[in-house]
Amino acid sequence: MPIRPYTPSDLAALHAINVAGEPGVGPVSQDELDAILAEGTCFVSVDAGAEPDGFILLVAPGADYHSPNFRWFEERLLSGTEPDFIYVDRIAIAASAQGEGLGAALYETAFDAFKGKTGAITCEVNTLPPNPGSIRFHERLGFKPVGEQVFTPGEKAVVYLERVL
């Protein structure tokens, strides 16, 4: 499973993977995804034909990105309660490639890319609607809960996770 940095020619394929992964990943238009990609670091897994079959998109503090979850971590950093961080905005795997270990491989690529940096890799996982599989997956990778937020009582809530680098 080769993993490489994002190139602009990947945009349409990554958007299609993102759309297929909703609601597990947040919905974005292709233009919105392009804007987030311009602010972050993205690694793409490719299939035998070199076509994208998954990706992880990471954003660093100071980015012009207005996700409330990203801002939650950034506010903690500014208040001195959060170490420096790299935020996993999204990770998505094509349905045809699920169950092959791509998610863990993409995360390992991110951990390696930021090795030696202080701080943590951070993310959030939905607790409403529940996503227990993602929580177990992140726990296996060494992520620990550091907070939670309810956006709509009874409908939308997340747990914030981090793995210290």
C-alpha positions as a printed NumPy array, in Angstrom:
array([[  0.   ,   0.   ,   0.   ],
       [  2.106,   2.91 ,  -1.227],
       [  1.551,   6.225,   0.556],
       [  2.714,   9.503,  -0.91 ],
       [  2.135,  13.246,  -0.465],
       [ -0.963,  14.81 ,  -2.014],
       [ -0.766,  16.3  ,  -5.494],
       [ -3.448,  18.591,  -7.014],
       [ -4.384,  15.885,  -9.527],
       [ -5.709,  13.851,  -6.537],
       [ -8.418,  16.393,  -5.648],
       [-11.384,  14.87 ,  -7.519],
       [-10.627,  11.346,  -6.26 ],
       [-10.17 ,  12.517,  -2.657],
       [-13.432,  14.454,  -2.822],
       [-15.245,  11.33 ,  -4.085],
       [-13.737,   9.284,  -1.225],
       [-14.812,  11.983,   1.247],
       [-18.388,  12.059,  -0.093],
       [-18.626,   8.267,   0.132],
       [-17.363,   8.436,   3.732],
       [-20.022,  10.859,   4.978],
       [-21.234,  11.199,   7.703],
       [-18.135,   9.573,   9.251],
       [-16.183,  12.465,   7.75 ],
       [-17.63 ,  15.93 ,   7.469],
       [-19.216,  16.955,   4.198],
       [-17.262,  19.468,   2.091],
       [-17.549,  20.676,  -1.468],
       [-14.61 ,  20.035,  -3.769],
       [-13.661,  23.722,  -3.494],
       [-13.802,  23.571,   0.32 ],
       [-11.638,  20.447,   0.345],
       [ -9.168,  22.173,  -1.989],
       [ -8.958,  25.116,   0.434],
       [ -8.322,  22.826,   3.437],
       [ -5.679,  20.906,   1.469],
       [ -3.94 ,  24.214,   0.742],
       [ -3.745,  24.898,   4.496],
       [ -2.554,  21.459,   5.562],
       [ -0.455,  18.394,   4.948],
       [ -2.055,  15.448,   3.2  ],
       [ -0.866,  11.901,   2.622],
       [ -2.582,   9.692,   0.044],
       [ -2.622,   5.906,  -0.137],
       [ -2.817,   4.512,  -3.653],
       [ -3.952,   1.206,  -5.092],
       [ -2.038,  -0.997,  -7.523],
       [ -3.032,   1.309, -10.383],
       [ -1.683,   4.356,  -8.489],
       [ -5.221,   5.7  ,  -7.954],
       [ -6.014,   7.233,  -4.538],
       [ -7.893,   4.908,  -2.214],
       [ -7.53 ,   6.826,   1.042],
       [ -6.116,   9.948,   2.621],
       [ -5.31 ,  11.695,   5.875],
       [ -5.433,  15.485,   6.059],
       [ -3.584,  17.304,   8.861],
       [ -3.703,  20.987,   9.811],
       [ -1.265,  22.904,  12.039],
       [ -2.091,  25.783,  14.409],
       [ -2.325,  29.164,  12.751],
       [ -4.008,  27.843,   9.62 ],
       [ -6.834,  29.858,   8.111],
       [ -9.31 ,  27.133,   8.895],
       [-12.539,  27.614,  10.774],
       [-13.537,  24.15 ,  11.941],
       [-14.935,  24.395,  15.489],
       [-13.021,  21.225,  16.427],
       [ -9.726,  22.604,  15.107],
       [-10.424,  25.872,  16.935],
       [-11.069,  23.93 ,  20.184],
       [ -7.498,  22.592,  20.084],
       [ -6.108,  25.947,  18.987],
       [ -7.806,  27.741,  21.913],
       [ -6.264,  25.222,  24.33 ],
       [ -2.84 ,  25.873,  22.789],
       [ -3.252,  29.629,  23.182],
       [ -4.424,  29.214,  26.788],
       [ -1.377,  27.104,  27.622],
       [ -3.353,  23.928,  28.391],
       [ -2.57 ,  22.186,  25.085],
       [  0.871,  21.329,  23.744],
       [  1.682,  22.212,  20.162],
       [ -0.437,  20.026,  17.931],
       [ -1.18 ,  18.743,  14.461],
       [ -4.918,  18.303,  13.906],
       [ -6.291,  15.401,  11.874],
       [ -9.052,  17.151,   9.979],
       [-10.133,  13.978,   8.262],
       [ -9.122,  10.477,   7.32 ],
       [-11.138,   8.636,   4.705],
       [-10.758,   5.286,   2.983],
       [-12.564,   4.162,  -0.183],
       [-15.094,   1.407,   0.485],
       [-13.135,  -0.936,  -1.814],
       [-10.006,  -0.55 ,   0.365],
       [-11.543,  -0.719,   3.834],
       [-10.308,  -3.446,   6.148],
       [ -6.824,  -3.509,   4.612],
       [ -5.073,  -1.506,   7.339],
       [ -4.882,   1.731,   5.331],
       [ -6.165,   3.886,   8.181],
       [ -3.424,   2.706,  10.525],
       [ -0.814,   3.017,   7.753],
       [ -1.888,   6.598,   7.016],
       [ -1.658,   7.483,  10.702],
       [  1.799,   5.861,  10.934],
       [  2.894,   8.013,   7.987],
       [  1.671,  11.095,   9.861],
       [  3.422,  10.019,  13.077],
       [  6.66 ,   9.517,  11.122],
       [  6.309,  12.844,   9.295],
       [  6.059,  14.751,  12.572],
       [  8.537,  12.615,  14.545],
       [ 10.821,  14.8  ,  16.625],
       [  8.24 ,  17.587,  16.836],
       [  6.935,  18.434,  20.277],
       [  3.242,  18.25 ,  20.985],
       [  0.572,  15.85 ,  19.82 ],
       [ -1.441,  14.572,  16.915],
       [ -5.057,  15.438,  17.72 ],
       [ -8.498,  14.562,  16.375],
       [-12.125,  14.27 ,  17.328],
       [-14.557,  11.376,  17.046],
       [-18.341,  11.592,  17.115],
       [-19.986,  10.291,  20.251],
       [-23.418,  11.428,  19.006],
       [-24.153,   9.879,  16.663],
       [-21.981,   7.193,  18.225],
       [-18.899,   5.952,  16.418],
       [-17.512,   3.256,  18.743],
       [-15.433,   1.649,  15.985],
       [-13.482,   4.857,  15.441],
       [-12.958,   5.323,  19.162],
       [-11.554,   1.763,  19.469],
       [ -9.365,   2.319,  16.395],
       [ -7.885,   5.521,  17.852],
       [ -7.353,   3.902,  21.266],
       [ -5.381,   1.083,  19.565],
       [ -3.168,   3.765,  17.997],
       [ -2.453,   5.297,  21.416],
       [ -4.883,   8.232,  21.41 ],
       [ -6.272,   9.397,  24.767],
       [ -9.335,  11.567,  25.479],
       [ -8.597,  15.188,  26.415],
       [-12.066,  16.741,  26.269],
       [-15.501,  16.638,  24.761],
       [-18.07 ,  18.983,  23.35 ],
       [-21.81 ,  18.819,  22.765],
       [-22.937,  20.783,  19.735],
       [-26.623,  19.784,  19.722],
       [-27.893,  18.013,  22.875],
       [-29.093,  14.519,  22.048],
       [-27.877,  14.788,  18.438],
       [-24.266,  15.93 ,  17.936],
       [-21.303,  15.513,  20.305],
       [-17.612,  14.686,  19.966],
       [-14.741,  13.456,  22.091],
       [-11.36 ,  15.134,  21.554],
       [ -8.363,  12.804,  21.404],
       [ -4.592,  13.216,  21.259],
       [ -1.503,  11.104,  20.882],
       [  1.631,  12.71 ,  22.22 ],
       [  4.469,  12.776,  19.696]])
